[in-house]
Amino acid sequence: MNQTAINSAALILNAIRHPVIMVDSDGRIVFANADAEDFFRSSASMLSRDPIERFVPFGSPLITLINQVRERRAPFNEYRVDISSPRLGTDRLVDLHASPIAEIPGAVVVMFQERSMADKIDRQMTHRGAARSVTGLAAMLAHEIKNPLSGIRGAAQLLETAVGDEDRALTRLIQDETDRIVSLVDRMEIFSDERPIDRHPVNIHVVLDHVKAIARNGFASRIKIVEDYDPSLPPVFANRDQLIQVFLNLVKNAAEAVGNEPSGEITLSTAFRPGMRIAVPGTQDRISLPLEFCVHDNGPGVSEDIRPILFDPFISTKQNGSGLGLALVAKIVGEHGGVIECDSSGRGTTFRILMPTWKEPRAGESYDHQEHTT
């Protein structure tokens, strides 16, 4: 193969938005595209100095897969492989696609497809479905429960004037509990609001600064809040008030997770991540979601059994929580065409939101068309 062909192949592989490596017969990484360098957190020259075993956990299925491809001289795939390590980080779940190279004996090309992205796409529809189920429930509760509750409260008020002191506490309890149920139903009515979202170009850093100011003057007054912003980020196509509601909820959750720990810390970060695209149900359009917004805390983390259902309604890790906060966050993010995901471990929790950018509409094009970016 001449040098021109080699250079062309390298350009093509660098354009692939997945980590791709080539391992020679001695197990050394003789080629790594740009995404592979990011994935392994090393340059191609550094990767070529040591065998592949140095960069993955001991006994990794990746080594077995490479040996299998060599022995049978045929491509093999393996799905949902955990290659987490101190070097690569935690929660590194990947699909592996490995093929031999007929012209180079013993050489194997491996492509890594991170499951986190694929799982985000799969789960976003689940989050939206959960929010829709709450929408129907909220409409039913508002009609079927609030009217009888007002009658119960009125009757308790009348009884309060006619009973003795020892029974008056019971009538007050009835009124207080009725008010609490009405408050819960009022919160759920937010889910039944199906009006179109009024969206405009929004500077996410202005939103986060506003949320941070509220937090520092209230529930997070004693917690360190760190900013890690990309100042060149383009505007997000969203409703400013609803974004404030989303991040205020996430920051409050983070503050509650940290608690009164002296080392407690919340990090707000923004970044541009090109290449993330999802399909729009019922259409041929695809949405590009390059904007990444994260709220991270260094609290104890979310238990593993709760994580898959964290955005479902009535799921809460708080003793007196209603379990509607994150369901509402998922609804708002989903209606903006975005994706929300939670990554958690013993070292903390990160809520990651991916959303579309705002682009100047072309002549004759409305703002609403922005959500279907091809």
Solvent accessible surface area in square Angstrom, and as a share of the most:
residue,aa,sasa,rsa
1,M,180,0.80
2,N,101,0.52
3,Q,115,0.51
4,T,100,0.58
5,A,41,0.32
6,I,78,0.39
7,N,76,0.39
8,S,49,0.32
9,A,41,0.32
10,A,29,0.22
11,L,130,0.65
12,I,112,0.57
13,L,47,0.23
14,N,57,0.29
15,A,71,0.55
16,I,59,0.30
17,R,139,0.51
18,H,60,0.27
19,P,9,0.05
20,V,4,0.02
21,I,0,0.00
22,M,38,0.17
23,V,0,0.00
24,D,32,0.16
25,S,70,0.45
26,D,113,0.59
27,G,8,0.08
28,R,93,0.34
29,I,2,0.01
30,V,72,0.42
31,F,50,0.21
32,A,8,0.06
33,N,1,0.00
34,A,43,0.34
35,D,23,0.12
36,A,0,0.00
37,E,53,0.24
38,D,110,0.57
39,F,7,0.03
40,F,0,0.00
41,R,149,0.54
42,S,17,0.11
43,S,50,0.33
44,A,38,0.29
45,S,69,0.45
46,M,90,0.40
47,L,0,0.00
48,S,47,0.30
49,R,154,0.56
50,D,39,0.20
51,P,53,0.33
52,I,4,0.02
53,E,96,0.43
54,R,152,0.55
55,F,6,0.02
56,V,10,0.06
57,P,39,0.24
58,F,215,0.90
59,G,65,0.63
60,S,4,0.03
61,P,49,0.31
62,L,0,0.00
63,I,31,0.16
64,T,89,0.52
65,L,3,0.02
66,I,4,0.02
67,N,62,0.32
68,Q,55,0.24
69,V,0,0.00
70,R,59,0.22
71,E,138,0.62
72,R,154,0.56
73,R,206,0.75
74,A,34,0.26
75,P,91,0.57
76,F,50,0.21
77,N,83,0.42
78,E,64,0.29
79,Y,129,0.49
80,R,131,0.48
81,V,7,0.04
82,D,86,0.45
83,I,0,0.00
84,S,33,0.21
85,S,20,0.13
86,P,142,0.90
87,R,93,0.34
88,L,0,0.00
89,G,15,0.15
90,T,68,0.40
91,D,88,0.46
92,R,34,0.12
93,L,49,0.24
94,V,0,0.00
95,D,5,0.03
96,L,0,0.00
97,H,46,0.21
98,A,1,0.01
99,S,47,0.30
100,P,43,0.27
101,I,41,0.21
102,A,98,0.76
103,E,144,0.65
104,I,78,0.40
105,P,116,0.73
106,G,28,0.27
107,A,2,0.01
108,V,0,0.00
109,V,43,0.25
110,V,0,0.00
111,M,54,0.24
112,F,0,0.00
113,Q,60,0.27
114,E,60,0.27
115,R,43,0.16
116,S,49,0.32
117,M,73,0.33
118,A,23,0.18
119,D,16,0.08
120,K,8,0.03
121,I,59,0.30
122,D,88,0.46
123,R,82,0.30
124,Q,7,0.03
125,M,73,0.33
126,T,81,0.47
127,H,12,0.05
128,R,39,0.14
129,G,27,0.26
130,A,15,0.12
131,A,4,0.03
132,R,149,0.54
133,S,69,0.44
134,V,1,0.00
135,T,21,0.12
136,G,46,0.44
137,L,62,0.31
138,A,0,0.00
139,A,54,0.42
140,M,91,0.40
141,L,25,0.13
142,A,22,0.17
143,H,124,0.55
144,E,99,0.45
145,I,53,0.27
146,K,56,0.24
147,N,101,0.52
148,P,72,0.45
149,L,14,0.07
150,S,75,0.48
151,G,48,0.46
152,I,87,0.44
153,R,64,0.23
154,G,29,0.28
155,A,52,0.40
156,A,2,0.01
157,Q,85,0.38
158,L,135,0.67
159,L,92,0.46
160,E,36,0.16
161,T,117,0.68
162,A,85,0.66
163,V,39,0.22
164,G,42,0.41
165,D,117,0.60
166,E,149,0.67
167,D,61,0.32
168,R,86,0.31
169,A,70,0.54
170,L,108,0.54
171,T,7,0.04
172,R,100,0.37
173,L,100,0.50
174,I,72,0.36
175,Q,1,0.00
176,D,68,0.35
177,E,69,0.31
178,T,6,0.03
179,D,58,0.30
180,R,140,0.51
181,I,62,0.31
182,V,41,0.24
183,S,59,0.38
184,L,60,0.30
185,V,3,0.02
186,D,61,0.32
187,R,107,0.39
188,M,2,0.01
189,E,62,0.28
190,I,77,0.39
191,F,2,0.01
192,S,39,0.25
193,D,56,0.29
194,E,116,0.52
195,R,182,0.67
196,P,129,0.81
197,I,36,0.18
198,D,91,0.47
199,R,25,0.09
200,H,93,0.41
201,P,54,0.34
202,V,13,0.07
203,N,83,0.42
204,I,4,0.02
205,H,27,0.12
206,V,80,0.46
207,V,0,0.00
208,L,2,0.01
209,D,62,0.32
210,H,75,0.34
211,V,0,0.00
212,K,26,0.11
213,A,49,0.38
214,I,68,0.35
215,A,0,0.00
216,R,114,0.42
217,N,128,0.66
218,G,40,0.39
219,F,76,0.32
220,A,0,0.00
221,S,74,0.47
222,R,233,0.85
223,I,23,0.12
224,K,127,0.54
225,I,10,0.05
226,V,46,0.27
227,E,75,0.33
228,D,89,0.46
229,Y,51,0.19
230,D,37,0.19
231,P,125,0.78
232,S,93,0.60
233,L,23,0.12
234,P,47,0.30
235,P,51,0.32
236,V,1,0.00
237,F,2,0.01
238,A,0,0.00
239,N,28,0.14
240,R,101,0.37
241,D,99,0.51
242,Q,50,0.22
243,L,2,0.01
244,I,20,0.10
245,Q,69,0.31
246,V,0,0.00
247,F,1,0.00
248,L,49,0.24
249,N,36,0.19
250,L,1,0.00
251,V,1,0.00
252,K,93,0.40
253,N,26,0.13
254,A,4,0.03
255,A,7,0.05
256,E,82,0.37
257,A,43,0.33
258,V,6,0.03
259,G,34,0.33
260,N,155,0.79
261,E,114,0.51
262,P,135,0.85
263,S,84,0.54
264,G,7,0.07
265,E,55,0.25
266,I,0,0.00
267,T,29,0.17
268,L,1,0.00
269,S,25,0.16
270,T,7,0.04
271,A,18,0.14
272,F,86,0.36
273,R,118,0.43
274,P,91,0.57
275,G,54,0.52
276,M,11,0.05
277,R,89,0.32
278,I,2,0.01
279,A,57,0.44
280,V,19,0.11
281,P,81,0.51
282,G,90,0.86
283,T,61,0.36
284,Q,179,0.80
285,D,38,0.20
286,R,104,0.38
287,I,8,0.04
288,S,26,0.17
289,L,0,0.00
290,P,10,0.06
291,L,0,0.00
292,E,19,0.08
293,F,0,0.00
294,C,12,0.07
295,V,1,0.01
296,H,61,0.27
297,D,4,0.02
298,N,65,0.33
299,G,9,0.09
300,P,104,0.65
301,G,26,0.25
302,V,24,0.14
303,S,62,0.40
304,E,131,0.59
305,D,108,0.56
306,I,39,0.20
307,R,70,0.26
308,P,92,0.58
309,I,70,0.36
310,L,8,0.04
311,F,8,0.03
312,D,38,0.20
313,P,24,0.15
314,F,99,0.41
315,I,45,0.23
316,S,43,0.28
317,T,92,0.54
318,K,90,0.38
319,Q,178,0.79
320,N,146,0.75
321,G,32,0.31
322,S,35,0.22
323,G,10,0.10
324,L,3,0.02
325,G,16,0.15
326,L,21,0.11
327,A,1,0.01
328,L,17,0.09
329,V,2,0.01
330,A,2,0.02
331,K,16,0.07
332,I,9,0.04
333,V,2,0.01
334,G,10,0.09
335,E,66,0.30
336,H,0,0.00
337,G,7,0.06
338,G,1,0.01
339,V,2,0.01
340,I,4,0.02
341,E,13,0.06
342,C,12,0.07
343,D,50,0.26
344,S,5,0.03
345,S,35,0.23
346,G,68,0.66
347,R,167,0.61
348,G,4,0.04
349,T,5,0.03
350,T,19,0.11
351,F,13,0.06
352,R,52,0.19
353,I,1,0.00
354,L,1,0.01
355,M,0,0.00
356,P,4,0.02
357,T,19,0.11
358,W,44,0.15
359,K,115,0.49
360,E,132,0.59
361,P,32,0.20
362,R,174,0.63
363,A,113,0.88
364,G,94,0.90
365,E,42,0.19
366,S,69,0.44
367,Y,98,0.37
368,D,100,0.52
369,H,90,0.40
370,Q,14,0.06
371,E,48,0.22
372,H,48,0.21
373,T,30,0.18
374,T,113,0.66
